Amino acid sequence: MKTIKTLFILVILFIAFCPLFTQTQPEPPSNFDEPNAGTEENPYLISTFANLKWLTIPPINWSKHFLQTEDIDASETAISYQHRIGTIGLPDREISMEAPFAGVYDGGNNAILNLYNNDNGAQWFGDARQLTLFGFTRGATIKNLKLENINYIATGFSSVGGLITESVNTNVINCSVSGNILRSVPFIVGSFGAGGLIQSAVNTLVENCSSSVSLVGLSNVSYLGGLVGVIREESVIKNSFFYGSINREQEHLGSGGLVGSAWESTIENCYVIGVSEFENFTAIIGSISNTTIKNTFWDYESTGVQLLFNTDINEDSVIINSFGLTTTEMKQASTYIDYGWDFDTIWAINSSFNDGYPFLRSLYPEVPHVNERDITIIPLNYSFVYPNPVKDSDVSFKTNLRNQSLQINIYNIRGQLVKKSDDFQTRGEETVFVWNRRDMNNQEVASGVYFYRIFETSNNVTQHGKFLIIK
């Protein structure tokens, strides 16, 4: 009798937990058999998790057009496979390299939710996985897609990026990623890292994208980027932002709020609102070479970071109007409009959304856009530097702000604070601060481009500018 009771209990438990082990089977799109299916005019319709699994299983012609028509819940990926949990992307790195995704995936402004990936500590390159949605892309376009609540655990020889691991000649437009990534490497190697959106981008356009990923990098991780791990060879990131956190076990120069490492590329009209718990975190880029950064900002109050990048800048890199701002400034449309950001069609601000920071209209079309006339814009009064360029003389900063609660911060091109003072003098209708070109340690500063910010604390009015010191 005891044996029968035990058997009965086991049967009941099996019936109760059977759904947990039932895997969704791949299913082709509903229009798969239509004559022109997979073309731009009639893309394959991806509307279910079964359709998404069909897309990931070779042999699929990954040069076709695909359109996602519904939000897709990928929670099943948490229990899908015994040794490759959650590989609904292109799991095997070798397959990805030999047969990259080369088509167009249009998310239709829909989301893929709760995507899990775990490489279970793949111990060698032959076991490596692509922990992502799209593994290797070449000549592809991925657009209008949101990944929400991803959970990736990479503790072995695997590539990890929120949306893509390795992109070449690829366009990523109107995409966002949120969730968690844990990245670790078993021993010291030189090429492993992670990015909230993309791990490594070559000649890739990232436009109107965001990442709010919590990214943790443990031992021996070479680079981490809140949006992209590495950009190179004429890659472009524009109109994008990172609002997440980056933490790592070891200090490393190749970690940045937006990008871990960049060379021969461009970053324009981007911002960072992120936090970190290690010393060598930099606001925008960890290391930089032959790269242009233009009109890009970060909240130095919320991040606690003063450095724009970590390594010495080479003569072929250019930094234009890129520096840290206060939280108040970061939440004012006028701050960005003054530097050419498009708040008519690309960006918007709503105090009740995204914590009051700018958001992308294309990613959140359902959010009411506050009209510019409804935004309180604090006018920027005039200020200027004389002489400019500066050579063998003191530097005078003149403003029409009155000498009440004024403060000036002066930064070098790396975003380091070199001078901070409230020693202004009133001269007629102008207020003047005179600087002897010495830093806070009374050391004479080097030649180069410098930025200043004059801040009136009583009325939250700020003025910006830049100047050149030559010797």
C-alpha positions in Angstrom: 0.0 0.0 0.0 2.9 2.4 0.8 4.4 1.8 -2.6 1.0 2.6 -4.3 0.7 5.8 -2.3 4.3 6.8 -3.2 3.6 6.1 -6.9 0.4 8.1 -6.7 2.2 11.1 -5.3 4.9 10.9 -8.0 2.2 10.8 -10.7 0.5 13.9 -9.2 3.8 15.7 -9.0 4.6 14.8 -12.6 1.2 16.1 -13.8 1.6 19.3 -11.8 5.1 20.1 -13.0 4.8 18.8 -16.5 4.1 22.2 -18.0 7.5 23.4 -16.7 9.2 21.0 -19.0 7.1 21.4 -22.0 9.0 23.3 -24.7 7.3 25.4 -27.3 8.0 23.9 -30.7 9.2 26.1 -33.6 6.5 27.3 -35.9 6.9 29.1 -39.2 5.1 32.5 -39.7 1.5 32.4 -40.8 2.4 33.8 -44.2 5.4 31.5 -44.7 3.9 29.7 -47.8 2.9 32.9 -49.6 4.9 33.4 -52.9 6.5 36.7 -51.9 6.9 36.0 -48.2 10.1 37.3 -46.6 10.3 40.3 -49.0 10.2 44.0 -48.0 6.6 44.1 -49.3 5.5 41.0 -47.4 7.9 40.3 -44.5 7.7 37.1 -42.5 5.3 37.8 -39.6 6.8 37.0 -36.2 3.9 37.2 -33.7 4.6 34.3 -31.2 7.4 32.7 -29.2 7.1 29.7 -31.6 7.7 32.0 -34.6 10.7 33.5 -32.8 12.2 30.0 -32.2 11.6 29.2 -35.8 13.7 32.2 -36.8 16.6 31.0 -34.7 16.9 27.4 -35.9 19.1 26.8 -39.0 18.7 26.5 -41.9 16.8 29.8 -42.1 17.5 32.4 -44.8 18.6 35.2 -42.5 18.8 37.7 -45.3 15.0 38.0 -45.5 12.7 40.7 -44.0 10.9 40.0 -40.7 8.2 42.0 -38.9 7.2 41.4 -35.3 3.5 42.1 -34.9 3.0 41.5 -31.1 4.8 41.6 -27.8 6.4 38.2 -27.2 7.0 36.8 -23.8 10.2 34.6 -23.8 9.9 33.5 -20.1 10.2 29.9 -21.3 13.8 30.5 -22.0 14.6 30.3 -18.3 14.0 26.5 -18.5 14.3 25.8 -22.2 17.5 23.8 -22.4 19.5 21.6 -20.2 22.9 23.0 -21.1 22.1 26.1 -23.2 19.4 27.9 -21.2 17.6 30.6 -23.2 19.4 30.4 -26.6 16.6 31.6 -28.7 19.0 33.8 -30.6 21.8 32.3 -32.6 23.6 30.3 -29.9 26.6 28.8 -31.5 29.3 31.4 -32.2 30.7 29.4 -35.2 27.3 29.1 -36.8 26.8 32.8 -36.3 30.0 33.7 -37.9 29.5 31.5 -40.9 25.8 32.3 -41.4 25.2 35.8 -39.9 21.9 37.6 -39.7 21.9 39.7 -42.8 18.3 40.7 -43.2 15.9 43.3 -41.8 14.1 42.7 -38.5 11.5 45.3 -37.7 10.1 45.0 -34.2 7.1 47.1 -35.1 7.6 49.0 -31.8 6.9 45.8 -30.0 8.8 44.1 -27.2 10.5 40.8 -26.5 10.1 40.2 -22.7 11.9 38.1 -20.2 14.7 36.7 -22.4 17.1 34.4 -20.4 20.5 33.3 -21.5 23.1 31.3 -19.6 26.3 29.7 -20.9 26.7 27.6 -17.8 30.4 28.4 -17.7 31.5 27.2 -21.2 35.1 26.2 -20.6 36.6 26.6 -24.0 36.0 28.4 -27.3 34.4 25.4 -28.9 31.7 25.6 -26.3 31.2 29.3 -26.6 27.7 30.7 -27.1 26.2 34.0 -28.2 24.3 35.3 -25.2 22.1 37.7 -27.0 19.1 37.8 -29.4 21.1 38.3 -32.6 24.6 36.8 -32.6 26.7 38.0 -35.5 25.1 40.4 -38.0 26.5 41.6 -41.3 24.8 44.1 -43.6 21.7 43.9 -41.4 19.1 46.3 -40.1 17.4 45.8 -36.7 14.9 48.5 -35.8 11.9 49.4 -33.7 12.5 46.7 -31.1 12.5 46.7 -27.3 14.1 44.0 -25.2 12.6 44.2 -21.7 13.9 42.5 -18.6 16.7 40.4 -20.1 18.7 38.2 -17.8 22.1 37.0 -19.2 24.7 35.1 -17.2 28.0 34.7 -19.0 30.6 33.0 -16.8 32.6 31.3 -19.6 34.0 31.7 -23.1 30.9 33.3 -24.6 30.0 36.6 -26.2 27.4 38.8 -24.6 25.5 41.8 -25.8 21.9 42.8 -25.0 20.7 42.8 -28.6 23.7 41.8 -30.7 27.1 40.4 -29.9 29.1 41.3 -33.0 27.7 43.7 -35.7 29.4 44.6 -39.0 28.0 47.0 -41.5 24.8 47.0 -39.5 22.1 49.6 -38.7 20.5 49.5 -35.3 17.7 52.1 -35.1 15.0 52.8 -32.5 16.0 49.9 -30.2 16.1 49.6 -26.4 17.3 47.1 -23.8 16.6 46.8 -20.1 17.4 44.1 -17.6 20.6 42.5 -16.2 23.9 41.2 -17.5 26.5 39.3 -15.5 29.8 39.0 -17.3 32.8 37.0 -16.1 35.8 35.2 -17.7 37.5 32.2 -16.2 41.0 33.5 -16.6 42.9 36.4 -18.1 42.1 36.9 -21.8 42.2 40.0 -23.9 39.0 40.2 -25.9 36.1 39.5 -23.6 33.6 42.2 -22.6 30.0 43.2 -22.8 27.7 45.9 -23.9 24.1 46.7 -22.9 23.0 46.9 -26.5 25.9 45.5 -28.6 29.2 43.9 -27.5 31.3 44.9 -30.5 30.4 47.2 -33.4 32.3 47.6 -36.7 31.1 50.2 -39.2 27.8 50.1 -37.4 25.2 52.9 -37.0 23.4 53.0 -33.6 20.7 55.7 -33.8 17.8 56.5 -31.5 18.7 53.7 -29.0 18.8 53.3 -25.3 20.1 51.0 -22.6 18.9 50.7 -19.0 20.8 47.6 -18.2 22.4 46.7 -14.9 25.8 45.4 -16.1 28.1 43.6 -13.7 31.6 42.7 -14.9 33.6 40.3 -12.7 37.2 39.2 -12.9 39.3 39.4 -16.1 36.7 41.3 -18.2 38.5 43.5 -20.6 35.8 46.2 -21.4 32.3 47.2 -20.5 30.0 49.7 -22.1 26.6 50.7 -21.0 25.4 50.9 -24.6 28.2 49.3 -26.7 31.3 47.5 -25.5 33.6 48.5 -28.4 33.0 50.7 -31.5 35.5 50.9 -34.3 36.0 51.5 -38.0 33.7 54.4 -38.7 30.9 53.3 -36.3 28.5 56.1 -35.3 26.4 56.4 -32.2 23.9 59.3 -32.3 20.8 60.4 -30.4 21.1 57.6 -27.8 21.5 57.3 -24.1 22.4 55.0 -21.2 20.5 55.1 -17.9 21.6 52.1 -15.9 24.5 50.9 -13.7 27.9 49.4 -14.3 29.8 47.6 -11.6 32.9 45.5 -11.8 35.3 43.6 -9.5 38.5 44.9 -10.9 39.5 48.4 -11.9 39.9 48.7 -15.7 40.4 51.6 -18.1 38.2 50.0 -20.7 34.8 50.8 -19.0 32.5 53.7 -19.8 28.9 54.7 -19.3 28.3 54.8 -23.0 31.2 52.8 -24.6 34.0 50.7 -23.2 36.5 51.5 -26.0 36.3 53.5 -29.2 38.5 54.2 -32.2 37.9 55.7 -35.6 34.3 56.4 -34.8 31.8 59.2 -33.9 29.5 59.8 -30.9 27.0 62.7 -31.2 24.0 64.0 -29.2 24.1 61.3 -26.5 23.9 61.4 -22.8 24.6 59.2 -19.7 22.7 58.9 -16.5 24.3 56.0 -14.8 26.0 54.8 -11.6 29.1 52.8 -10.9 30.9 51.4 -7.9 34.5 51.3 -9.1 37.1 54.0 -9.3 38.1 54.0 -13.0 34.5 54.4 -14.3 34.3 57.2 -16.9 31.1 58.9 -18.0 31.3 58.4 -21.8 34.2 56.2 -22.9 36.8 54.1 -21.2 39.5 54.4 -23.8 39.5 56.6 -27.0 41.5 56.8 -30.2 40.8 58.7 -33.5 37.2 59.4 -32.4 35.0 62.4 -32.4 32.6 63.1 -29.5 30.2 66.0 -30.1 27.4 67.5 -28.0 27.4 64.7 -25.5 26.7 65.1 -21.8 26.4 63.3 -18.5 24.9 64.0 -15.1 27.9 64.5 -12.9 25.8 64.8 -9.8 23.9 61.5 -10.1 26.9 59.6 -11.5 29.5 61.2 -9.2 31.9 61.1 -12.2 34.0 63.9 -13.6 36.0 62.1 -16.3 34.7 62.0 -19.9 37.3 59.3 -20.8 40.2 57.6 -19.1 43.2 57.4 -21.4 45.2 60.2 -22.9 43.6 61.6 -26.0 45.6 61.3 -29.3 45.8 64.3 -31.7 43.3 62.7 -34.1 40.5 62.6 -31.6 38.1 65.6 -31.2 36.0 66.6 -28.3 33.3 69.2 -29.1 30.9 70.6 -26.5 30.9 67.5 -24.3 31.0 67.7 -20.5 29.2 67.0 -17.3 26.0 68.9 -16.3 24.0 69.2 -13.1 20.8 67.2 -12.7 18.8 70.4 -13.1 20.5 71.2 -16.4 20.1 67.6 -17.7 16.3 68.0 -17.2 16.0 71.3 -19.2 15.2 71.1 -22.9 17.1 74.4 -23.4 20.4 72.8 -22.4 20.2 70.5 -25.4 18.6 72.8 -27.8 21.4 75.3 -27.4 23.8 72.5 -28.7 21.6 71.6 -31.7 19.6 68.7 -30.4 16.3 68.1 -32.3 13.4 68.5 -29.8 10.8 68.8 -32.6 11.0 65.2 -34.0 13.6 63.2 -32.1 13.7 64.1 -28.4 11.1 65.2 -25.9 10.9 65.9 -22.2 8.1 65.0 -19.8 8.7 65.5 -16.1 6.6 62.4 -15.2 8.5 60.1 -17.5 12.1 58.8 -17.5 12.7 60.7 -14.3 12.4 64.0 -16.2 15.4 63.3 -18.5 15.0 63.5 -22.3 13.5 60.5 -24.0 13.3 59.4 -27.6 9.9 59.9 -29.2 10.4 56.9 -31.6 10.8 54.5 -28.6 7.9 55.9 -26.6 5.3 57.2 -29.0 2.6 56.6 -26.3 4.1 59.1 -23.9 2.7 62.6 -24.1 5.2 64.9 -25.6 5.4 68.2 -23.7 5.3 71.0 -26.2 8.4 73.2 -26.1 6.3 76.2 -25.3 5.1 74.3 -22.1 8.7 73.7 -20.9 10.1 76.3 -18.6 13.3 77.4 -20.4 15.7 79.4 -18.4 17.4 81.8 -20.8 21.2 81.5 -21.1 22.7 85.0 -20.6 25.8 85.9 -22.3 29.3 85.1 -21.2 32.7 85.1 -22.9 36.4 84.5 -22.4 39.1 87.0 -23.1 41.6 86.5 -24.6 40.8 83.4 -26.6 43.1 81.7 -27.4 45.1 82.4 -24.3 48.9 82.7 -24.4 51.2 84.0 -21.6 48.4 85.9 -19.8 45.6 85.4 -17.2 42.2 84.4 -18.5 39.2 86.7 -17.8 35.6 85.2 -17.7 33.0 87.9 -18.1 29.2 87.4 -17.6 26.2 89.6 -17.2 25.0 87.5 -14.3 25.2 89.5 -11.2 27.7 88.6 -8.5 25.4 86.7 -6.2 26.0 83.0 -5.5 28.1 82.6 -8.6 30.5 79.7 -9.1 32.8 78.8 -11.9 34.1 75.3 -12.8 36.9 74.8 -15.4 37.5 71.4 -17.0 40.1 70.0 -19.2 39.3 68.1 -22.4 39.1 64.8 -20.5 36.4 66.2 -18.3 38.6 66.6 -15.2 37.8 69.5 -12.9 41.0 71.7 -12.8 39.6 74.8 -11.1 36.6 75.7 -8.9 36.0 79.1 -7.5 33.4 81.7 -6.4 35.9 84.6 -6.4 33.9 86.9 -8.8 34.2 90.7 -9.0 31.6 93.2 -10.2 32.8 95.7 -12.8 30.0 98.0 -14.0 27.4 95.9 -15.7 29.6 92.8 -15.9 30.8 90.2 -13.4 34.4 89.0 -13.9 36.5 86.1 -12.7 40.2 86.2 -13.5 42.2 82.9 -13.6 45.9 82.6 -13.5 45.9 79.3 -15.5 46.8 77.3 -12.4 44.9 74.3 -11.1 43.6 73.6 -7.6 47.1 72.3 -6.7 48.7 75.6 -7.9 50.2 73.8 -10.9 50.2 75.6 -14.3 47.9 73.8 -16.6 49.0 72.4 -20.0 48.1 73.6 -23.5 44.8 72.4 -24.9 41.1 73.0 -25.0 39.2 73.8 -21.8 35.6 74.2 -20.9 34.0 76.4 -18.3 30.6 76.5 -16.6 29.4 79.5 -14.6 26.5 78.6 -12.3 24.2 81.0 -10.4 23.0 78.8 -7.6 20.2 81.1 -6.4 18.3 81.0 -9.8 19.7 77.7 -11.3 21.1 79.7 -14.3 24.1 78.2 -16.1 26.4 79.4 -18.8 28.9 77.3 -20.8 31.8 77.9 -23.1 35.2 76.7 -24.2 38.6 78.3 -24.8 42.1 77.4 -25.9 45.4 77.7 -24.1 48.5 77.7 -26.2 52.2 78.0 -25.2 
